[in-house]
Amino acid sequence: MRIPMDMPMAEHGENMGAGGLYRLLAWLSPSYPVGAFSYSHGLEWAVETGDVRTADDLRTWVEDILAHGGGRQDAILLAAALRARRDGDSAGLAEVAELAGALSPTRERRLETLAQGTAFRLATQAAWPAGAPDEATGQVAYPVAVGVAAADHGVPLDAALVAYLHAFAANIVSAGVRLVPLGQTDGQRIVAALEPAVQAAAEEARAATLDDLGGCALLADIASMRHETQYTRLFRT
């Protein structure tokens, strides 16, 4: 069953209030200090080689990542982290955090998720303290950090998933607008066209477990590897 995008989303009958919506809009805004603008998720190499040359190419590229690559994997990890934190399962949360760091297929993907996640956790602890103290130390993957914050603030899983995946997809589109280059209107058309893919990825993650982790967006993974040695780079990944 698809979740209507214009209806309040909830888990276990819990609706998200204005406070939860406000927090999600703040946390996953491009202005939140995680440095998201500096990552292209391997897209910079794909543009360099001509694999992504048009708006349709970019939309297809992001759709595949949401369905088969890092977007799908992040959503499953976020859901597992939120549930473990909400249920007080410290061991389960530690397992999710360890997996999230270990499953990055390339050095740059690991940098992307750990740098953003750690920045997100530090900013959120400083500006939005809530719940029990975060016992984690060191770096933490981005979807895990967002899942923990959502649990601490009572943000429903469905809303957190859609907001995270929208931000994830929109950030890659923003990189594409600058790299291809494309117009801002083209970028917004792509974001609008990605709504079904975001919704489908969120629905899958809501029903998934850690056993469902994995991906097959091989071209995106190879692009991330190639980007490590790309001669001219605008983005960190």
N, C-alpha and C positions, 0 to 999 in steps of 0.2 A: 504494500500500500504506500503510495506516495504521500509525503507530508506537504499540504498546501503551503506555499511560501508566504502567503499573506495571512496566515493564521498563527496564533500563539503556539509555540512548540514546547513540549514538556516531556518529562519522563516520569513514570509512576504517578500520573495525574497532576504533576506540579507545573503551574504556569509561571512563566518568567515575568516578573514585575518590571516597572520602569527602572529600578535600581540596577537590576541585572543587565538590562539592555544598555544602560548608560556605561556600565563597566566594559561590556564587550565592545562597544563602539570606541571606547578610549583605548583599551588594550590592543585592539587589532587595527587601529588607525595607522596610516602611513607615518604619522607624526610620533608614534610611540617609540621611545629611544632604544630600538633593537638593531638598528642599522639595516633594515630589510632592503632599502633602496640600493644597497651596494652588492646585492647578490642576484645573479641571473639564472641559477639552477642549471648551468650548462648551456643556456640558450645562446650566449655570446659566441660559442664555437659553432653552433648550428647555423647562425646567421653568417658567420665568416665563411663557412663551407657551402652556403647556398641551400641548405636543407630547409631553412625558413626564410622565405623571400616576400611573402604576401600576408595579408590579414587572414586568409583562409588557412595558410600554412601554420600561422601562429595559433589559431584556434584549435586546429587539429593536434598540434604539438602539446598544448596544455591539456586538452581533453584526454590524450593518451597518458599523461603523467597523473592526472586525477584518477583515471580508471585502473592503471596498471603500474604506476611508479611511486614516486615519493609522496604524492598527495594522498593516495590510498593508504600507504603505510603510516604516514603521520596521523591520519584520522583514526586508525585502529589503535595506535599507541596513545593518542589523546583520550579516547574512550576508556581504555584500560587504566590509565593513570587517574582519570577522574573518579572512576568507580572504586579503585583501591583507596584513594584518599578519602572519599566520602564514607567508605565503610570502615575506615580506621585500620586498613590492612597494610601495615608498614612493610612487611616482607614482600607482599605482592607489588607494592609501589617500587620498592628497590629493584625487583626483578624487571619491571617495565623500564625503569630508568637505565638499567644496565643493557637491556636489549636495544633500547633506542640509540645508545651510543655505539653499540657494536655492529648494528645492522647497516650503517652508512656504507654504500658500495664504493665510495671513493674518498680520498683525503679531503677534497674540497667540499663534498657533501657533509662530511663530519664537521668540518669547520663551520659550515653554514648553519647546521642545526644546533651545535653546541654553543657557538658564539651568540646566536640570537636567543637561545633558551636561557643562557646565563644572564644576559642583559635584561631579558624579560623578568626573570625572577628577582633580580636586584632592584629594578625599577618598581615592580609591583609590591615587594616587601616594604619599600620606602614610602610609597605613595598610597597604597591600598592595603594596609595590614589587616589581616583577618584570620580567624581560626587559630588552630594550634601552631606553634612555631614550626617552621620548615626545618626538618632535621638533616636535610641533604646538604652536603658540602661539595665544593668543587664545581665542575661544569655539569650542566643538565641539558638534555635535548629540548628543543623548542616545544614540540607538542606535549611533552611531559610537563613542562613548566606551565603551559596554558591550562592543561587538564587539572593540575593541582590548584591553580588560582580559581578556576571555575568551581571546583568542589568547595573550596573554602568560602566562596561568596554565594553558594547556593544557586549557581547558574545551571539550568537544565542542560543535560548532555546534548540534546538535539540542537539547541540554539548554539552551544559552544562549537559543535562540529561544523555547522553551516557557516558560522562567522569565521572560524579558522580557515576553512577551505576556500571561502570567498577571498580572504586576505592573501592566502597562498597563491591562488590563481591570478588575482589582480596584480600582485607584485611581479609575476612573470610577464604578464601582459604589459605592464608599465615598462619593464626592461625592453620588451620587444618594440614598443612604440619608439623608444630612443634608438634602438639598434638597427632596425630594418632600413629606414625609419618609416613610421606610420603616423597618421594624424591622430589627434586626441579623440576625435569622433569615432574613427576606426577602432581605437582602443576600447571605447565604451560599448561599441557594437559587439566586440568580441566578448567582453565581460557579460553582457546581456545574454549572448548566445551560449555562454558556459553555465548558465543557471541549471539546466537539467543535469549536466555532468557533476556539478557541485552537489546537487540534491541526491543524485544516485550514489555518489561516494559517501555522503553522510549516512544514508540509509544502510549501506553495506557495513560501514564501520559500527553502527549502532548494534547490529546483530552479530558482529564478528568477535572472535577471541584471539588471543596471542598465537594460537595455532594457525590462524589464517594469514599471518604476516608473510610477506613475500611480494615480489614484483617481477615484471618482464618488460619494462620500458627500456630495452637494451640500448637503443640509439641515444636516449637521454643520458644513460649512465656512461656510455662511451664519450659523449660530448663533454661530460663533466671531467673525465680523465684527460681528454685532449686539451681542455681549457687550462690545465695546470701548466702547460708549456706553450700556450698561445703567445705569440710575440707581442702583439699590441692588445691590451686589455683595458676595458673601462670598469669591469666588475670584478669582485673578489672570486666569484664562482661562475 
